Amino acid sequence: MAAKSAKSKMAKAWAPRKVAPKVKSKAPRVKNQAHELVRRVGELHKELDGLMLRNEALDQELQVARADAHPPTLFSDGPLPLEVPLPGYFNDFRGSIKRLTDKSVGSVQVIYSNAGTRRASHWHRNDSHLCFVVKGRILYLERPVGSTSPPTETVFTEGYQFFTGPNMEHEMLFPEETIFVVLANQHRTPEEYEKDLVRLEKPLEAQRAAEAPVPVA
């Protein structure tokens, strides 16, 4: 009986032991997934930055396109007063720079007028213009289209600038040799100019009031 018990013990000792199966750790897989998420989030941030930059570029392109389609003109902020101050100037030892306007214009002309002559005697359907006196003197007459009142009269001398809007009868008299610059709102090819122009049947000079003109300078 003792021998049998000893044999049984030896058999148990030499019997293969049951080993519990190893459980695979999920940590490496979770770690890899976390790295992948971080990488993807980084890519999304880059894509978002790119979209934001593209959006800013599109906004700038849109603003430029709108500005090109509707550039600021002499009438952008409403009708100007008769006498228009210069928007800015710069002085130093070399001399000065005078800025006539910050708006877009359709044409720029330099006009030389001899003493004792007359210009304009017309009105514009749509066009408007600034006139800057470089040298000399201009007696400027104007009144609204259809008015029978005497025209208003103003004298503009060197360095002064004045505005003429549409539907205003106007005329310029030159007591002396004069040079002035005209900045027009519209393009002024001969065809376009004549199409927009309505000439007066009777000069405004012949309809002047008895009062003397108001000098500006």
PLY file of the C-alpha trace (Angstrom):
ply
format ascii 1.0
element vertex 217
property float x
property float y
property float z
element edge 216
property int vertex1
property int vertex2
end_header
0.00 0.00 0.00
2.85 2.35 0.82
4.52 1.47 -2.48
1.37 2.29 -4.38
1.04 5.63 -2.62
4.63 6.51 -3.41
4.12 5.56 -7.04
1.06 7.69 -7.21
2.98 10.65 -5.82
5.75 10.18 -8.35
3.23 9.98 -11.16
1.69 13.23 -10.05
5.07 14.84 -9.76
6.05 13.84 -13.27
2.68 14.64 -14.82
2.67 17.68 -17.10
1.37 20.76 -15.38
-1.45 22.72 -16.92
-0.22 26.19 -17.74
-2.74 29.01 -17.96
-2.81 30.58 -21.43
-0.99 33.90 -21.71
-3.26 36.91 -22.15
-1.96 39.26 -24.84
-1.55 42.82 -23.60
-3.73 45.43 -25.32
-1.35 48.25 -24.38
0.73 48.25 -27.61
-2.37 48.32 -29.80
-3.91 51.15 -27.78
-0.62 53.01 -27.98
-0.51 52.62 -31.75
-4.08 53.83 -32.06
-3.25 56.88 -29.96
-0.27 57.68 -32.20
-2.47 57.32 -35.25
-5.07 59.66 -33.79
-2.43 62.26 -32.94
-1.04 62.01 -36.48
-4.49 62.35 -38.02
-5.35 65.33 -35.80
-2.11 66.99 -36.94
-3.06 66.40 -40.58
-6.52 67.84 -40.00
-4.99 70.95 -38.41
-2.78 71.39 -41.46
-5.76 70.95 -43.79
-7.74 73.48 -41.73
-4.87 75.99 -41.86
-4.69 75.51 -45.61
-8.44 76.07 -45.96
-8.25 79.23 -43.86
-5.40 80.60 -45.97
-7.31 79.75 -49.14
-10.40 81.46 -47.75
-8.39 84.62 -46.98
-6.92 84.53 -50.49
-10.42 84.17 -51.99
-11.66 87.10 -49.89
-8.80 89.25 -51.15
-9.48 88.20 -54.74
-13.16 89.03 -54.26
-12.34 92.47 -52.85
-10.01 93.18 -55.77
-12.64 92.00 -58.25
-15.27 94.22 -56.62
-12.89 97.18 -56.66
-12.13 96.56 -60.35
-15.82 96.26 -61.16
-16.81 99.31 -59.13
-13.77 101.57 -58.67
-14.20 104.63 -56.46
-15.16 107.56 -58.67
-15.59 111.29 -58.20
-19.20 110.58 -57.20
-18.56 107.59 -54.87
-19.24 109.65 -51.75
-21.96 111.80 -53.28
-21.75 115.12 -55.12
-18.76 117.28 -54.28
-18.93 120.97 -53.33
-18.05 123.61 -55.89
-14.67 124.37 -54.36
-12.81 121.12 -53.62
-9.85 121.20 -51.21
-6.81 119.18 -52.25
-6.73 115.82 -50.40
-3.07 116.19 -49.52
0.31 117.65 -50.36
3.96 117.15 -49.50
6.65 119.82 -49.11
10.42 119.56 -48.67
13.57 121.35 -49.84
12.99 120.10 -53.41
9.55 121.68 -53.72
6.07 120.22 -53.28
3.75 117.45 -54.45
0.02 118.16 -54.63
-2.47 115.28 -54.80
-5.56 116.29 -56.76
-7.79 113.29 -55.94
-7.74 109.80 -54.42
-10.56 108.57 -56.67
-10.46 106.74 -59.97
-10.97 108.94 -63.02
-11.78 108.17 -66.63
-9.49 110.72 -68.23
-7.00 113.47 -67.44
-6.43 116.50 -69.66
-4.22 119.58 -69.53
-5.91 122.55 -71.20
-4.20 125.78 -72.31
-6.46 128.79 -72.80
-5.57 132.16 -74.28
-6.63 135.42 -72.63
-10.10 136.62 -73.58
-11.43 133.21 -74.64
-14.38 131.10 -73.47
-14.77 127.34 -72.97
-17.52 124.84 -72.11
-20.96 126.47 -72.56
-22.58 123.07 -72.17
-23.73 120.46 -69.64
-23.13 116.74 -69.19
-25.80 114.07 -68.95
-23.70 111.72 -66.77
-20.12 112.92 -66.67
-18.55 115.10 -63.98
-15.10 116.65 -63.63
-12.59 118.36 -61.37
-10.63 121.35 -62.67
-7.33 122.38 -61.07
-5.89 125.76 -61.99
-2.16 125.47 -62.64
-1.64 129.02 -63.87
-3.86 132.01 -64.55
-7.48 132.68 -63.66
-10.91 131.24 -64.52
-14.25 132.99 -64.18
-16.57 130.01 -63.71
-20.33 130.27 -64.33
-22.89 127.54 -63.59
-26.56 126.84 -62.91
-28.79 123.73 -62.90
-30.17 122.54 -66.21
-33.56 124.12 -66.91
-33.02 127.08 -64.59
-33.75 130.59 -65.89
-31.93 132.34 -63.04
-28.63 134.08 -63.70
-25.69 131.70 -63.29
-23.57 131.79 -60.17
-20.07 133.20 -60.74
-16.84 132.30 -58.99
-13.25 133.24 -59.76
-10.66 130.46 -59.37
-6.96 131.27 -59.45
-3.71 129.30 -59.34
-3.77 126.37 -56.90
-7.55 126.14 -56.58
-9.72 123.22 -57.65
-13.44 123.10 -58.42
-16.05 120.48 -59.28
-18.74 120.31 -61.97
-21.41 117.63 -61.68
-23.84 116.28 -64.28
-26.89 118.31 -65.26
-25.14 121.58 -64.47
-24.87 124.20 -67.19
-21.37 125.62 -66.98
-19.01 127.98 -68.76
-15.45 129.20 -68.25
-14.10 132.64 -69.14
-10.36 133.34 -69.20
-9.38 136.97 -68.44
-5.73 135.97 -68.86
-3.63 133.14 -70.27
-4.54 130.07 -68.20
-3.43 126.45 -67.80
-5.67 123.99 -65.96
-6.01 120.23 -65.48
-9.32 118.42 -65.98
-9.97 115.08 -64.26
-13.15 113.60 -65.72
-15.25 110.84 -64.23
-15.79 109.08 -67.56
-13.61 108.16 -70.52
-13.39 111.01 -72.99
-12.90 109.68 -76.46
-14.35 112.18 -78.96
-17.36 109.93 -79.57
-18.10 109.34 -75.87
-17.56 112.99 -75.03
-19.98 114.28 -77.67
-22.58 111.64 -76.81
-22.72 112.80 -73.19
-22.58 116.50 -74.04
-25.43 119.01 -74.53
-24.34 122.40 -75.86
-26.09 125.59 -74.74
-28.00 127.58 -77.30
-27.07 130.82 -75.55
-23.79 131.39 -73.63
-24.12 131.86 -69.89
-21.93 134.94 -70.18
-24.86 136.69 -71.88
-27.13 135.83 -68.95
-24.87 137.04 -66.15
-26.27 138.99 -63.22
-25.16 142.56 -62.61
-23.30 141.62 -59.43
-19.57 141.10 -59.56
-18.28 137.50 -59.33
-17.17 136.14 -55.96
-13.38 135.82 -55.87
-11.88 132.71 -54.29
-8.25 133.78 -54.08
0 1
1 2
2 3
3 4
4 5
5 6
6 7
7 8
8 9
9 10
10 11
11 12
12 13
13 14
14 15
15 16
16 17
17 18
18 19
19 20
20 21
21 22
22 23
23 24
24 25
25 26
26 27
27 28
28 29
29 30
30 31
31 32
32 33
33 34
34 35
35 36
36 37
37 38
38 39
39 40
40 41
41 42
42 43
43 44
44 45
45 46
46 47
47 48
48 49
49 50
50 51
51 52
52 53
53 54
54 55
55 56
56 57
57 58
58 59
59 60
60 61
61 62
62 63
63 64
64 65
65 66
66 67
67 68
68 69
69 70
70 71
71 72
72 73
73 74
74 75
75 76
76 77
77 78
78 79
79 80
80 81
81 82
82 83
83 84
84 85
85 86
86 87
87 88
88 89
89 90
90 91
91 92
92 93
93 94
94 95
95 96
96 97
97 98
98 99
99 100
100 101
101 102
102 103
103 104
104 105
105 106
106 107
107 108
108 109
109 110
110 111
111 112
112 113
113 114
114 115
115 116
116 117
117 118
118 119
119 120
120 121
121 122
122 123
123 124
124 125
125 126
126 127
127 128
128 129
129 130
130 131
131 132
132 133
133 134
134 135
135 136
136 137
137 138
138 139
139 140
140 141
141 142
142 143
143 144
144 145
145 146
146 147
147 148
148 149
149 150
150 151
151 152
152 153
153 154
154 155
155 156
156 157
157 158
158 159
159 160
160 161
161 162
162 163
163 164
164 165
165 166
166 167
167 168
168 169
169 170
170 171
171 172
172 173
173 174
174 175
175 176
176 177
177 178
178 179
179 180
180 181
181 182
182 183
183 184
184 185
185 186
186 187
187 188
188 189
189 190
190 191
191 192
192 193
193 194
194 195
195 196
196 197
197 198
198 199
199 200
200 201
201 202
202 203
203 204
204 205
205 206
206 207
207 208
208 209
209 210
210 211
211 212
212 213
213 214
214 215
215 216
